[in-house]
Amino acid sequence: MLKRILIKKYLNYFAVLFLSISTLQGQQQAYLEKETADKILNQVIEKQKPPKSIVFTPQPISASLVEAQNYLDEKFKNFWNNTPSMLCVQGYHEFASNNETQKMFLSTYFADRFNAHLKDFTPEELKTKASDKCNDVNDFLKTNGFEIQLKQGSMDAFYIAAILNVATTWQKEGIDYYVDWYRDRCDVIYPGDMLTEYYKAVKLSYDKPFKLYSTKEHPYEIIEIPTQSNDIVYMTLSDGSNLPTNDFALAKKIQQLAKNKKITASTSEAIFPQISLTDTKSLDWLVSLDCLAKTITTPFGIDGDIHNHPDIATNKVSEISQALQETHFSMDTKGTKVRSACALTFTKCFYAKSHPFVIEKPFYLWIERNGEIYFYAYLDQDTWVKRYNNKS
């Protein structure tokens, strides 16, 4: 009798143990299946994820270069005014490219001081700052709400920043709406909302219909949205092919659309996503751009336009060593806002003021005689002679 009771207890124990193991295995299997499903979904989402947005704002770059020219012109005048000479010297400054991108920018986008492109913007919309002190320019950027900061350069460096700040207002305020984005090209089908994303949008309608344009090169219509100012906003869907991978490819694509568009229809309503974008980047292609001084020297003075003078000497006076840009763009029911800053460091400035050479950190030292070094040293603070009071 006792044996039967013991056997029954053991059987019950093993049954409970087996059930517990089965439940645990089931939970683990369910967890693994969910984990696998999540991985597949994330892979699908990543595969269908659109490329990073790209923005290009050339005006702050151009304005920075113009400000550098003006800064160097002033330095040039001060330099020759303080140089004893019987000669009459006048000059101006221009840029010389060292790579194809620089060459293309200067020929296509650079609005130099003799060009009217930058004059379309008011002093409040486009302002600049130049200084031989890095902190002055960094404070200018920070005060105007930008995070980019230039690094302290060499003693012969100077610093430039330009800020574009332009807002447009729709002729009639839009209303908050929404748009759906369906992952309709997924290889794996998931139900319902897992494949749908909802975004805030603007629903806009004016008293007059919006013009619609078409081009032979682009399958989608282009809408024209006037604003309360002279600015006009254009939008069109991307066809998903030949997406731009850099600033200049983007500009080329849009320039083609803008140039070849022809009005074909109209619509009374526009619906488009609300946008909040921040883009910060290093303009590596601009680094090493040379600034040249074009000067003429004569004992008789100068008559006529200096730029047409036959005897002009060319000398490199500075080059760009750092170039940063930060852009903010927003679009909502009220309109659009573009805020973009470009900051440049110029080094090897020929006109730089003489600065005392100060060593205030550990340093290297060596001594030569007849070209041969006979003493080498790295001198840290453990060897510096301390000054204990003001009289020591």
VENHUSUL-V122250 format. One record per pair of residues at least 4 apart in sequence whose ideal C-beta (glycine too) atoms are under 6 Angstrom apart, sorted by the first residue. I is the first residue (numbers start at 0). J is the second residue. Records with the same first field share a line. If there is no record, write none. Layout:
I: J  J
//
This chain:
39: 187
43: 185  187
47: 182
50: 242
53: 243  249
54: 278  326
55: 246  249  250
56: 326  339
57: 61  108
58: 163
59: 161  163  339  341
60: 341
61: 109  110
62: 117  125  127  161
63: 159  161  341  343
65: 112
66: 127  129  159
67: 159
68: 92  112
70: 129
71: 92
74: 350
75: 90
76: 80
78: 350
79: 88
86: 296  298
87: 297  300
88: 294  296
89: 301  305
90: 292  293  294
91: 293
92: 290  292
93: 291
94: 105  288  290
95: 289  291
96: 101  102  105
97: 287
100: 284
101: 288
103: 107
104: 108  109
105: 109
110: 114  116  117
120: 124  125
124: 164  165
125: 163
126: 162
127: 161
128: 136  139  160
129: 159
130: 135  136  158
131: 157
133: 149  151  158
134: 138
136: 158  160
137: 148  149
138: 142
139: 160
140: 145  160  340
143: 162
145: 325  340
147: 323  325  342
149: 158  321  342  344
152: 156  344  346
153: 346
154: 354
155: 347  348  351
156: 344  346
157: 345  348
158: 344
159: 343
160: 342
161: 341
162: 340
163: 339
164: 338
165: 337
166: 336
167: 226  228  230  334  335
168: 226  227  334
169: 334
170: 205  225  227
171: 205
172: 332  333
173: 201  202  203  332
174: 202
176: 200  202  270
177: 197  200
178: 198  200  272
179: 195  197
180: 196
181: 195
182: 194
189: 193  194
198: 272
199: 273
200: 270  272
201: 271  273  332
202: 270
203: 269
204: 267  268
208: 265  266  267
209: 222  266  269
210: 223  262  265
211: 220  222  263  264  265  266
212: 221  260  262
213: 220  263
214: 259  260
217: 256
218: 238
219: 235  236
221: 233  235  260
222: 234  269
223: 233
224: 232
225: 231
226: 230
234: 271
243: 248  249  252
244: 248
250: 254
273: 331
274: 330
275: 329
276: 328
277: 327
278: 326
279: 325
280: 324
281: 323
282: 322  324
285: 319  322
286: 319  322
287: 318
288: 319
289: 315  318
290: 316  317
291: 313  315
292: 314  316
293: 311  313
294: 312
295: 308  310  311
316: 349
317: 345  347  348
318: 347
319: 343  345
320: 344  346
321: 344
322: 343
323: 342
324: 341
325: 340
326: 339
327: 338
328: 337
329: 336
330: 335
358: 362
361: 379
362: 378
363: 377
364: 376  378
365: 372  375
366: 374
367: 372
378: 382
386: 391
387: 391
//
